[in-house]
């Protein structure tokens, strides 16, 4: 039984998809806040962490990120 790993998204991935740099940074910031406050993952309470799971971006911003785009 294999566990599927989350696809991780960085700021540069979001820019590549078509978001502006400031939008991409804000999306990562909001995603990290969500992970810390709602899901209780304190790992993301760190300025040096620059990636978040794609599922969080999809959930918070209602956009579909396919594995091919990232």
C-alpha positions in Angstrom: 0.0 0.0 0.0 1.7 3.2 -1.3 1.0 6.6 0.1 0.8 9.3 -2.5 3.0 12.2 -1.8 1.7 15.8 -2.0 2.9 17.9 -4.9 4.7 20.9 -3.5 4.3 24.4 -5.0 6.8 27.3 -4.7 6.6 31.0 -5.5 8.3 30.5 -8.8 5.8 27.7 -9.8 2.9 30.1 -9.2 4.7 32.8 -11.2 5.2 30.3 -14.0 1.5 29.5 -14.0 0.7 33.1 -14.6 0.4 34.9 -11.2 2.3 38.1 -10.5 5.2 37.9 -8.1 3.4 39.8 -5.3 0.3 37.6 -5.7 2.4 34.4 -5.6 4.1 35.6 -2.4 0.8 36.5 -0.8 -0.7 33.1 -1.7 2.2 31.3 -0.1 2.0 33.4 3.0 -1.8 32.8 3.4 -1.3 29.0 2.7 1.4 28.8 5.4 -0.8 30.7 7.9 -3.6 28.2 7.1 -1.4 25.2 7.6 -0.2 26.5 11.0 -3.4 27.9 12.4 -6.0 25.5 11.0 -4.2 22.2 10.4 -1.7 22.7 13.2 1.4 22.0 11.2 4.0 24.1 13.1 6.7 23.2 10.5 5.3 26.0 8.2 5.8 28.6 10.9 9.2 29.4 9.5 10.2 32.1 7.1 12.7 29.9 5.3 10.1 27.4 4.1 9.2 28.4 0.6 6.9 25.6 -0.6 3.4 24.5 0.3 1.3 21.5 -0.7 -0.6 22.2 -4.0 -3.8 20.9 -2.3 -3.7 23.9 0.1 -3.4 26.3 -2.8 -6.3 24.6 -4.6 -8.4 24.6 -1.4 -7.9 28.2 -0.4 -7.9 29.9 -3.8 -10.2 27.5 -5.8 -7.7 27.0 -8.6 -6.7 23.7 -10.1 -3.0 22.9 -10.2 -2.2 19.9 -12.3 1.0 17.9 -11.8 2.1 19.0 -15.3 1.9 22.7 -14.5 4.2 22.4 -11.4 
